[in-house]
Amino acid sequence: MTDQGDNTTEAGESKQQRWFAEVQDALDRTGDALRTAWDATRDSRMSALESAKQAATELGEVIDQGIAAAKERWAAADQETEEETAKPSVADDVGPDEPIVVEAEPTPPSGDVTVIPVETDTTDQS
């Protein structure tokens, strides 16, 4: 009986070692396949990365142009404001003994609206 028990243990260990070897081979093949696939897509990944870099660079340039245009508009608006405040007033044109005449600006309409009802012909309902 003892001999038979030793044979089953050895056979079980042999099966386990064989299974372990098969698992290891399958893992090695899977790793190789993944490595091959990763290497095969390297060119397309690098191309996509370069395209993304180019797009980001172009976006930066467009943003810089927008900022420059906004600065120009703000500078022009500031210059107009300075020119308006630098305009001489009526008092600057009048001598010390002359009366200052201020002309009133025309008053805009009051904004009141007269509503005139429109009658509809109710007899023409066919």
C-alpha angles and dihedrals in degrees: 000000000000092000091053092051091053091051093053092049092050091046090050092049090048091052090047092050091047090049091048091051091050091050091048091049091049091050091048091050091048091050091049091049092050091047091050092048092048092050091046091056094047094097094050091046091050091047091051090049092051091049090051091049091050092049091049091050092050091048090053091051092050091049090050090051090050092050091049091050091049091050090051091051092048091049091050091048091049090049091051090050091051091049091051092051091046093057111114116251125230089258091061091059095049122084122235094261098042121095117244112241116200117195115214117232115241113268113242118233113282093247093239111146124206112214116209113195115230115222117220124210105245095180093072097071107131 
